[in-house]
């Protein structure tokens, strides 16, 4: 495991290009394009204002930088560095901007979600889409990039419009039976659209590409409902995480629940392996440490080594009692992710914030629980294999694979608080992002094969 | 059993007290007495001793004592049962209460849900109102924004970029709009169809695999069951029949396996049915095996039972031996005690003892006495009644004799003084007619009087006349007279009439015969009394019948 140098970063804007060659990062109003392998700066662009959002086009030729305060979007070309494009929404304002799958259109959502403007880079045409829904996930593109589903709100009712991305023609338009649509997501095969309602009402609707309602699923009434949704990569399963702390798996044949996963505070099943992060006393550490002594003596909280210990059943996990009468309580399954091979599902229950639960989808049971010392901020699966990277806001990054798990201290001067991470599409490296910096972590091939647990990271 | 053996148990005083109570309540329970006898060897003689030694231990008592022991056990078990019933009742009560509580909770939950529902509707209504207002604002804002168009070009591009796929943009004409639309539709449906076809292929593959597995299973099951074929070949068993038929089917229809790859309804059903059949056969086979195994176990247990029965018998023999020994021991002890007591005790005690021994006999005798007394009373009663009856009878007879005597006298008088004046006749007649009840007597007595009385020349004609027709004028007078005269003379003679004379009286009353016979036999007592009373009754009846 190699760690790269630490570079400057702002607003956690660091993205790999889809083809995996470049790494884009922002520092204030500058956009830095680096080569992935050498991390040398290839390009440097300067925008007009502080960048709030960057996005690569699907063919990795262009990159957009959105400045919401100014209502500007600037597009840069990698092939032609001198090419420039600027889109000014003016008084309409800007709240969101994204590429279309063909990489030639930019969809800007104006302030108050008044409209979505579709700007074309090929032609002079501009399209407007009215009444977009102001919700968490209102726009969804199919994986193959053919279709776009858009959530709309007209006459106090929710609708979904399906557009053909090639010519922006409206393919289908239908209303949904939701109270207040919260999100939409295409299945990876592009034939089914999952639509879910606000958390005040548990409702998951499944629509076919041609607008037919395939099924409606409601697990319970009155209590807070859906919190997170994830499709399995094969489109066989739809995982629905809800505020009752359970994940319900629906199958694609009948769209009925085949099982539900609970997240209790105590793990009783002896078959489940529970890894607990434990601090290692630096004095007791053996000479295998690669750190020089003064570093180990530095600020204890983040620099102390830690390792995983296997806890024997029954294991009780740290729970967080949510504040009773506040909105958006910290309960329920807030994060869901399937592994790319469809074998595992990683979840996090917000009332047990330190733990990541990994479920075996083949056997439909709990496989592993990882409990960290601090609340889990995010986790990401390796795009190529069942390997999970977890960060908790500390200076360590944690990796789990079926072979085992390990915790790695990020080297660097002072603290490097890993707030977020993202994988390279090949799974060979990942970017670790902190508030002001980022660094790259290179994973050697032998790391994948024999990752023993409890072993501290080797730093070369 | 324990009582018999507890000879030297120190804390038996309480038991003895209970036993004393027991004896006072019940009728000298043999076991208690027995145990007391046993206890006496350890407990010093006291006042209560008399209550202890009153019965011998005999074979019969043992059975009774066993029954008494069982009764005690029964008592305890009954008490237990009552206790358990009470507990059960309490638990039932609790259960009912809990059910009630549960119902209340459910009602409350329902109520709260209704409240939530109503609040939700209200909330939705308010939200809709706010949303409409918000939409209005948005429209207004949109208008303003659109109006306020900047002169600046919204998008500034150095140069337009080519399309991603390298094609040029096509011109839009009205025709192509529709064609675009159709093309999009086509594409969409193509995608959907592809997806469905792909899934169907997957499912077909899965089905084929599963079918293969099922076929394999079926074959294996058949092969498993086929060894059975040899045994029950004679029996027309359904299972083997089907096995055979299936095997034949399979053998002959291997060529049709390819058809089973088709996924049509009937084929599927056939396959599942055959699998189910085979499975059932296999299951029953396995169950039979299980039963056999368990039977073997049970037989093992039965053997054990048999053995244990033998053991049991042995034990019972042992126990019986013990009982014999105990009995003998107790007998000897008794004897010893008696000897001791006989030698060592006073006259009082001996008398007491004797009294004790005789008490039971006394009581028995008392019972018998009372029985006898009762019987005696009954006899007395009967006798009294008999005597009353006899007295009555005597009185009646007396009266009857008197009447007879008078009648005879009359007759006699009539016979002798036949030509007397009619005044006497008239008198007699009236007397005669008045006492109609004596007619039968007179009629009966008449023929009897004939024989012994030589004096009276009573012609049969007269009697016949008399017998035929009562009160005829002259004959009656005669009759009366003869009667009166006869009564004077032959009152005693009447009694001496031989009883065996058959009566020509057509009335034919055996009762009177009997009466007479009885009259001649004054010696007989009871039969006589009863006879008298009955005849007396009869004669009363008869008299009434006569006009």
Interface residues (C-beta under 8 A of the other chain):
Chain A: X59 X62 X77 X82 X83 X84 X85 X86 X87 X88 X89 X90 X91 X92 X102 X103 X104 X110 X112 X114 X115 X119 X121 X122 X123 X124 X126 X146 X147 X156 X164 X167 X169 X171 X179 X189 X190 X191 X200 X208 X209 X210 X222
Chain B: X113 X116 X120 X124 X128 X131 X132 X135 X138 X141 X142 X145 X148 X150 X152 X154 X155 X156 X157 X158 X159 X160 X161 X162 X163 X164 X165 X169 X180 X181 X184 X185 X187 X188 X189 X191 X192 X195
